[in-house]
Amino acid sequence: MRRAELLKVVVFCPHFQRPVSAARNLTIDRLVSCDEADACRDRNPQAEGTDPAKIFPCGCPVYPSLAK
């Protein structure tokens, strides 16, 4: 299996209010990882209603499906 090419890019993080380094998968043209995800992640997310708990802040460009 061939690995996808990753390109380092800079994106604006709404949580830190500054640019952060992330990786873009060129095969699917999508952001796939962020260098500061561990510092940004909520360690104890509270689930609201029946929706699964979200662990990243609202507006996260790298993990939008996991953002509050």
N, C-alpha and C positions, 0 to 999 in steps of 0.2 A: 504494500500500500504506500502511496506517495503522500508525504505530508504537505499540508497547505502552506503557502508562503505567507508570512506575517510581516507587516510593515509597522514600524513604530511611528505613532502620531501623537500629537498633543491635542487634548480636548479640554473644554471648560467644565470643571466639576462644580455643580450647584451647592454641594455640601461644604467643600473647602473654600468656595468662592475664588478659585484660582485655576490656572491651567495644570493638568496632570498628564503624565505619559500613559498611553494605552497602546494596545495592539489591534490592528485591523487585519482580518483574514481577507486576503485578496481574492480567494476563490469564491466566497459568498458575499464579498463586499460589505462586511459588517464588523463592528467593534466586538472583540471577543474577550479581552482581558484588560484590567487596569492595574497599574503598579501600586496604587494606594487603596485597593479594594479592602484589604484587611483592616486598615485604619478607619475606613468609612462604614463598614458593615455593622449593623445593629446586632449585638450579641444576644439580646433577649427580646426579640420582636413579639409584640402582642397581637394576636389574631383578632381582627374585628369582624364580628358576626360569623358567617360561614366561610368567608374568604380565607385562603391561607395567609399566614403572616408574611409581611413584606420586610426585607432586610436591608434595602438601600433607600436613600432619600429620594424624594419626589424629583423628577426631572433628570435622573441619572442617565447619561447618554450611552453608557456601556451595558448596563443591566436594566433596561426599561421594564421588562416583565417582572422584575423582582423589586421594583421601586414602589414606595408608599404613595 
